[in-house]
């Protein structure tokens, strides 16, 4: 007899981590694997992905530049072919550039920082149907507490984070209308260094909480 029981918690979920080779990405991947999830690690550096695969047996790795829409849609098709539809997207593409007050907010820095927002847009659009179809779809990003308290030296950085948070609220609105079992969540941190395990635990817990209560949540993580 076929077991039609739905998975509970993160066990059995297919979760794609964007920006997976960072310290936070590795921590999240490790905790998800321990929870029984199937993890797809996406990054732009094949060497770092290979190191991650050796460190964490069982993950599926994919190389893609997530800022390039022409690479993201084929990525989605490859993931479908290798592991099936996606139940979760954990977006960890980020980085920091700042300083110099308002005159120091260079166009070069803004374009580099903006890659995070572009990749979020591309990935969430390419895998939207997966999140809607999943009985427990989840998408989460890491933002910054500076969104509430912007500074002159971090204006570019905070502007990108604010745009990403706005996009997440739009996703939450869409999921609320189309997929009541799914949720979009934003985690804010003052600094991610030292909070990798805290973030990983919070990510795994997304599948143990009610979607209606989670959807649109902005949660600040601290040690």
N, C-alpha and C positions, 0 to 999 in steps of 0.2 A: 504494500500500500504506500502511495506517495505521501510524504509528510508535507502538508500544506500550512503548517504552523508558521506564523510570521516571526521573524527574528525579534529578539528583545535586546534593548541596549544597543551597543555598537557591534555586537557579534553578528557576523554575516553581512554587514554593510560594506559597500564599495565606496571608499573615500579617496578622493583625489586631493593631494597636497600640492599647491602651487608655490614655487619657491622652496622646494623641499630640502635642499641640501644645506640650508642654514642650521645653526644650532637649535633653533626653535623647531624647525621642520623635522630634524632627526628625533627630537624629544617627542613631538606629536606622533610621528610615525611609529616609534617604539611603543608608546602607550596604546595606540590603536591596534597594533599587532597583538599586544598582550591581551587586549579586550576581545580579540577574535575577529577584528575587521580585516577586510582585504584592502590593502593600501597601494595606491598608484602615486609614485613620487615623480613629480615633473620638475625639471630644471633645464638650464641652458648649457651646462657643462657635463659632457659625458663622463669625463674622468671622475668628477665628484660624485656623480650618480653611481658609477661602478663601485666606488669606495663605500657608499651608503648601502648598496646591495650586499656587499661582502659583510658589512657590519650588522645588517638587519635582514637575515634570510627570510624570504617569503614576500618581500615587496616587489612590485612591478615598477620598472623605471621607464620613463619616456623623456626624450629630449625635444624641447620646443622653445621657441622664443614667444612667450605669451603676449608680447606687445605687438606681434605681427598677426593680424587677423587671418592671413592666408595660411599660417601654420596652426592656428588654434582649431579651426574646423576639421582639418585632417587628423589632428590629435584626438579630437572627440570620437571620430570614427575608429581610430586605432584602439582606443580604450574600450569602446563597445565591442570590438572584435576580440579583444584579449580577455576582458574580465566582465563585460556586460554593462548594463546601465549603472550610472553613478547615483549613490544615495547622499553623498556629501562632498562639499568643496571647502577646503580650508585654505584661504588665500593668505600667504605669508610673503608675497613679493613686496619688498620695501626698501629701506635704506634711509640714510640721513645726510643731508647737506644743509648748512646754515651758517649763521654768523654775519657780522658786518652791517647789522641794522638794515633798514629798508634799502639804502643804496647798494648794499651787498647782496641783495636777492637777485642773483644773476639769471639770465635766460638759460644759460647752460645748466645751472643747478635745477631750475624748474623743469626743464625737459627730462633730465635724469630722474627726478623725483616723480614726474608725471607718468613714467613707465608703469608704476604700481597701479595707478588708476586705470590706465589703458588695459592692462592685463586683466584687472577685475572685470571690466566691462566685457571684454572679449570672452573670457571663460564663462562668466555667468550667462551670457547670451547663448553661447554654443551648447551649454549643458542645461539650459532652462527646462527643456522638455523632460529631462531626467529628474530634476528636482520636483517638478509637478507630478510626474507619474509615480515617484517613490512614495510608499506609505509613510516614510519618515525622512523626507529630504531635509538636509541641513546645509546652510552656507554660512561661513563665519570669516571675519577679517580681524586683523589687529590694527587698531587705530591708536590715537595718542590723547592723553589728557590735555594736551595743548589746544585741542579743538575748543575747549571751554575757556582756556586762558592763553590766548595767542600772545606771542612776543614778536617784536620787530625782527630779531635775528632769526626767527624760525618761520617767517611769514610764508615762504614758498612751501615748506614742509607741511605746515598746518593747513594751508589752503588745499593741498592735495588730499590730506587726511579728511578734511571737511567734505570735499567732493565725494570721496569714497563712502563716507558715512551717509551722505545724501542718497547715493546710489543704493546702498543697502536698505534704506528706508523705502525706496521705490520697489526693491525686490520684495521686501516684507509686505508691502501693499498688494503686489501681484500675487504672491503666494497665499495671502489671506483670502483673495478672491478665487483663485484657481486650485489651491492645494491646501486645505485646512490642516493636513497632517505634516506640513513642512514649515520651516522657519528660517529666517535670516537674522543673524546675531552679530553684534559688534562688540569686540573686547577692546577696552582702552587700557593702556599702560603708560606709566611715566617713562620707563625705560624697560626694554624687554630683557636685557642681560640680567641673569639671575632668576628670571621668572619662567624659564623654559618649561620646567616640570609643572609649575602652577598652570600655565597655559595648556599643557598637554592634558592634565586632569580635567580642565574645564571643557576642552574639546570632546573628550570621551563622554563626559556627563551630558552633552547635548542630546544624546539618544536615550537618556533616562529621564528626560523632562518633557512635560506636555508642550506640544507645538504652539498651541494658542497662547500659552504663557510666555514662551520664548520669543515668538515672532516679533521682530522690531526692537528687541531688548538691546540696550547699551549697558554693558557691565564693565566696571573698572576692576582690574586685577592688581593685587598687591601681595607682597610677601606675607 
